[in-house]
Amino acid sequence: MERIQFGQFLFDTGSYELTCEGEVIVLDPRTVSLLLFLLDNPKRIITRDELQTVIWQGVIVTDNAINKLVANLRKTLNDDPKSPQYIQTVPKQGYRFIAEASVLKGVKSHLDTDQKSVKSNYVVKGLASLLICLLAVVLVMLNSRASSELNYNENNVLTRVMGAKRSLVVAPSGESVSFLNDTRGKGNTLWVKRLNDQYDDVGTQVASGAYYIDALVAQTSTHLIFTGYQEEQCGWFKVPFAEGTRTLAAGKAQRLGCNKLVSHQFTYDTRQDVIWLLGHPKQHEHQNTLYKVDFTTGLEPINVTLPKGWQFISLDLKADCCELLLIAHNSQGISQFFTFDTTSHTLTALGRTHQQIEFGIWGHESDQVIVVSASKPTQLQSINVQKGSERTLASLTDRICCELARHPNNKDYVYSTYDKNIDLNWRLTGFELDNSNGNERLPAFANKQIGIYFTSNRAGGNHIYFQAPAQRAAQVIMMDEHMRLRELAVSPDDKLLLVNHNNHQLWIVDSERKNVLHQTSLDGYGFAQSWINNTLFAVTVKQKTSRSVRVYNRQLQLVAELPPSWMRIMPDRANREVIYVYNQDKNVYRFTLADLLNGQMQKGVQLGEVDHFHQGIVEDSVLYASDHIEAELTLYKLNDRHLQFLSQNPFDGYYGFDVKDGQLIYASTRMFSSDLYTTQAR
């Protein structure tokens, strides 16, 4: 056993006890392991790989997990990373323990003090305790009418393993949480993490057996309920599941309608043994409908009508009750709470909030809804839907996202975070991209000047920026907080920006005056927008199973509409009198602009078939076609009468790409991780 002195701290390697001027500092096991390793390797650069091997025993964890562990130790040591006394960050290499440390001999621990000191300490502590008790009594008397609300100042991280945590469900006993871990390229894996085991921040993987799990729905005391596939057949499944399960066994299945439905949110009714879900038919516009899945009778749509412009986005079932929470929002950034009686099928409106909430659940208290703040996505909020009052339950540096669950202890909540860094990628001499630690996406080249437009949440909301060579990115216009920018296109003269808001609204932005000129709502789901010339632009609108390609002018007046068989317009940026159009049979045709506007579709020249089409740009008779499923970019030469294949390469441009003079810029995920947390109410 040794006692190591560094700075004002003393660390006992036998008892793993850290003291500072006689005061004991409690450390969790991983922090102890990190401190020990640093003390054993002073003045040496320690890589992240070493820390992963030593601290996590080789289990792959996120960089975020390592960052947080080091940050926690720094906080304990009151060490400033900008001017460190103990732990120095070595950029792109790792960490180094820089303090002078020495092994002390014959040093008594705080337990080996003489009796006089002990007696004196007892007297002091006794008097202090008495004063504290008296003060507490006085405070209670003075605040007899004070609120008895729980204190939610603390949070506990549950997982540090690599991957995106999705579909969390908490066991009724409160002993564990089950979740899907989505590791890029490896698909979903099922994991179980014990909620009260603070020594394990990884959890246990469960083999899914014959199933591929898309989403977890619920966990009962005896079963796990999920949606996914068995033997390539889509279904909702209810399989035996209990503590210690290592492989999922065969169970009850309901396959009716699953293959034809896109499901977004689920909740399970234990009393009726049914699943309630929000979803819509495949190939339809993304307009959610309420459905019920009965394991005996199958899938049943529930007729619930909302006013025009509103759509359901979240649902949850009140614990041990028959009351659904339904949340709807509109394009103006307002969310409306509803209750739906699952017995009488009665929909009742509750309160509203001026936030565009994406998901929420019932709270433990009556009339309480738990949501992630839309304006501050790092906060977990409680909203009283009757009074309209709000309260923050959790506040983190990471964004809170997508998964919420009530803890069976009737006071806490389990939730997930995500840390996604989407960067622009481009290599051009003399132009360094101004990537921040936010999400930079939807890049678009300027046409008349050198520079790029893009959207970013670096200022909190999703705003539009412009960057010129040798300059920092400058904000073009600050969009409303609730706006979700889906597409961005720049007019050929750079004066106008066409913005797609949440796939249901089009905005024309003056890039010079930095204001919104015009806006309109679409009667469907808009995508595939492009400027034809300085006056006209095209957008594809999806309505249920049909699609229509429309041409608008800069005042947002409809100029032309193509027959339903046509899917998207792609003007040639080097010759805007030539237009290429993609149809539902996956063929590319060439038109003149005059023939297209006059509806002379029979004059088009068929060039050939392009499969797996997601995004497409034409420049100088070359088609750049991306496929988000296979993550590939394929180039074709558009000749007079046929397509000529040029090349195909891996391509991670899911978040948008653009082409200018053969240069390609695209937005891709540089890093993505997420963790599970639980509140710790007191």
Buried (B, 14 or more C-beta within 10 A) or exposed (E): EEBBBBBEBBBBBEEBBBBBEEEBEEBBEBBBBBBBBBBBBEEEEBEBEBBBEBBBEEBEBBEBBBEBBBBBBBEBBEBEEEEBBBBBBEEEEBBBBBBEBEEEEEEEBBEEEEEEEEEEEEEEEEEEEEEEEEEEEEEEEEEEEEEEEBEBEEBBBBBBBBBBBBBBBBBBEBBBBBBBBBEEEEEBBBBBBBBEEEEEBBBBEBEBBEBBBBBBBBBBEEBBBBBBBBEEEBBBBBBEBEEEBEEBEEBBBBBBBBEEBEBBBBBBBBEBBBBBBBBBBEEBBBBBBBBBBBBEEBBEEBEBEBEEEBBBBBBBBBBEEBBBBBBBBBBEBBBBBBBBEBEEEEBEEBBBBEBBBBBBBBBBBEBBBBBBBBBBBBBBBBBBBEEEEBEEBBBBEBBBBBBBBBBBEEBBBBBBBBBBBBBBBBEEEEBEBBBBEBBBBBBBBBBEEEBBBBBBBBEEBBBBBBBBEEEEBEBBBBBBBBBBBBBBBBBBEBBBBBBBBBBBBBBBBBBEEEEBBBBEEBEBBBBBBBBBEBBBBBBBBBBEEBBBBBBBEBEBEEBBBBEBEBBBBBBBBEEBEBBBBBBEEEBBBBBBBEBBBEEEBEBBBBBBEBEEBBBBBBBEBBBBBBBBEBBBBBBBBBEEEEBEEEEBEEBBBBBBBBBBEEEBBBBBBBEBBBBBBBBBBE
